[in-house]
Amino acid sequence: MKLLKYLLFAFVLFVLLAFIWRICFCPRHGSLLGGKYCFSYEQLDISTPEKVTKVLNKFTGNTGVSFPQSTYLLNAAVDHSRDPDVCLKIRVKLEDLDAFLKDTTIRKIDLYDSTSGRSYPGRLDHHELRWWQVSKVKNWKTGEIPLPNGASLVILIDYDHTDEYIIYLTWGFV
C-alpha cells in the first residue's frame, strides 16, 4: 500500500513538473520566461514589403483567400504546436471590404454577427498573442469554413472602426 502511495506521489510530481516546464521554458529560444510566456507561437517577420508579400502569398496558397491591394498586414504568427495554426491580423480600406468578401473562399463562409446571440468561434482565442485582441471587438462578423486539405479557415471582421476594417484570420488543422 505504501508503495502505491509513493508511485502515485511520483506520478503527480512528474505531471506537475512537466506542466511547469512547458509553461516556463521555451525550447525554441532556450530561455526561462524572460518576462513573457512564449508557448509555441513564432512571430513571422513582416519587416519588409517583400516579407509581407511572402506571408500573404503563403496564406493564399494554403487557403485560397485573395487579399485586396490595399491590405496592410498588421501582424502574423504561427503556432507550431498545432499543424500549424497561422494567425493574421490585417487592415483593409473601407472601399475594398466588399471585394474581399466576394473572394471565392470568403464568400462561402456563412458569416454571423455580434447581435446574433452567438459567440465567435473558439479557434479565435489566442490570448498569448498580445496583438490578437478579438475579445475586445464589440461589433463583428465571423464565420468558419472547412477547406479541402482538411484544415479550416476562421475569420472575424472588426466593425468597431469607421475609417477601416481590421480582419482577424486563422488557418490550421482542427
C-alpha positions in Angstrom: 0.0 0.0 0.0 2.9 2.3 0.9 4.5 1.6 -2.5 1.3 2.6 -4.3 1.2 5.9 -2.4 4.8 6.6 -3.4 4.1 5.7 -7.0 1.1 8.0 -7.1 3.0 10.8 -5.5 5.9 10.4 -8.0 3.4 10.4 -10.9 1.7 13.6 -9.7 5.0 15.2 -9.1 6.2 14.3 -12.6 3.0 15.7 -14.2 3.3 18.9 -12.2 7.0 19.4 -13.2 6.2 18.6 -16.9 3.5 21.3 -16.8 5.7 23.8 -15.2 8.5 23.0 -17.7 6.1 23.5 -20.6 4.9 26.9 -19.3 8.3 28.3 -18.2 10.8 27.0 -20.7 10.8 27.8 -24.4 12.8 25.2 -26.2 13.0 27.3 -29.3 14.5 30.3 -27.5 16.3 28.4 -24.8 15.3 30.8 -22.0 13.1 30.9 -19.0 10.0 33.2 -19.2 12.0 36.3 -19.9 9.1 38.5 -18.9 6.7 36.8 -21.3 5.1 33.5 -22.0 6.4 32.0 -25.2 4.4 28.9 -25.7 4.9 27.8 -29.3 3.9 30.9 -31.2 6.5 32.4 -33.5 6.1 36.0 -34.8 6.5 36.0 -38.5 8.9 38.5 -40.0 7.0 41.2 -41.8 9.7 43.9 -41.6 9.9 44.5 -45.4 7.3 44.6 -48.2 8.8 41.5 -49.7 8.4 39.6 -46.5 4.8 40.8 -46.2 4.1 39.6 -49.7 5.7 36.2 -48.9 3.5 35.8 -45.8 0.3 36.8 -47.7 1.1 34.6 -50.7 1.7 31.6 -48.5 -1.6 32.2 -46.7 -3.3 32.5 -50.1 -1.7 29.2 -51.2 -2.9 27.4 -48.1 -6.4 28.9 -48.0 -7.3 30.3 -51.4 -8.0 33.7 -49.9 -7.0 36.6 -52.1 -6.2 39.9 -50.5 -7.1 43.4 -51.8 -4.2 45.6 -53.0 -4.8 47.9 -50.0 -4.3 45.1 -47.5 -1.9 46.1 -44.7 -0.5 43.2 -42.7 -0.6 44.4 -39.0 0.8 41.2 -37.5 1.3 37.5 -38.2 2.3 34.4 -36.1 2.4 30.7 -36.5 1.8 28.2 -33.7 4.0 25.1 -34.2 2.3 23.1 -31.6 -0.7 22.7 -33.9 -0.3 21.5 -37.5 0.3 24.6 -37.9 -2.1 27.4 -36.8 -1.4 30.6 -38.7 -2.8 33.9 -37.4 -3.0 37.1 -39.4 -4.3 40.5 -38.4 -4.8 42.7 -41.4 -6.3 46.2 -42.1 -8.4 46.7 -45.2 -9.7 50.0 -46.5 -13.5 50.6 -46.4 -13.8 50.6 -50.2 -12.1 47.2 -50.5 -14.1 45.2 -48.0 -16.8 44.3 -50.5 -14.3 42.9 -52.9 -12.6 41.0 -50.2 -15.9 39.4 -49.0 -16.6 38.4 -52.6 -13.3 36.4 -52.7 -14.0 32.8 -53.8 -13.1 31.3 -50.3 -14.5 34.1 -48.1 -17.9 34.2 -49.8 -18.5 30.6 -48.9 -18.3 31.4 -45.2 -21.7 31.7 -43.5 -21.0 34.9 -41.5 -23.0 35.8 -38.4 -22.6 39.0 -36.4 -22.3 40.1 -32.8 -26.0 40.7 -32.4 -26.9 37.0 -33.3 -26.6 35.9 -29.7 -23.7 33.5 -30.7 -20.1 34.0 -29.7 -17.2 34.0 -32.1 -15.6 30.6 -32.8 -13.3 29.4 -30.0 -10.5 28.9 -32.5 -10.1 32.7 -32.5 -9.0 32.7 -28.9 -5.2 33.3 -28.9 -4.7 35.1 -25.6 -1.0 34.5 -25.6 -0.6 36.9 -28.6 -0.8 40.4 -27.2 -1.8 42.0 -30.6 -4.6 39.5 -31.1 -7.4 41.4 -29.4 -10.5 39.6 -30.7 -12.1 39.6 -27.2 -12.1 43.5 -27.2 -14.1 43.8 -30.5 -17.7 44.7 -29.8 -19.2 44.9 -33.3 -18.1 42.0 -35.5 -19.0 39.4 -38.1 -17.4 36.0 -38.0 -17.5 32.5 -39.5 -15.6 29.3 -40.2 -15.2 27.1 -43.2 -13.5 23.7 -43.7 -11.0 23.7 -46.5 -10.4 20.8 -49.0 -7.0 20.0 -47.4 -8.6 19.1 -44.1 -7.8 22.5 -42.5 -10.2 25.2 -41.6 -10.3 29.0 -42.1 -11.8 31.3 -39.4 -12.4 35.0 -40.0 -13.6 37.8 -37.7 -14.2 41.3 -39.2 -14.0 44.1 -36.7 -16.6 46.8 -37.5 -15.7 49.0 -34.5 -13.8 51.4 -36.7 -15.3 53.8 -39.1 -12.3 54.5 -41.3 -11.0 51.0 -41.9 -11.7 47.3 -41.2 -9.5 45.1 -39.0 -9.7 41.5 -40.0 -8.5 38.5 -38.0 -7.8 35.3 -39.9 -6.7 32.0 -38.6 -5.9 28.9 -40.7 -5.0 25.5 -39.4 -5.9 21.9 -38.8 -8.6 21.2 -36.2 
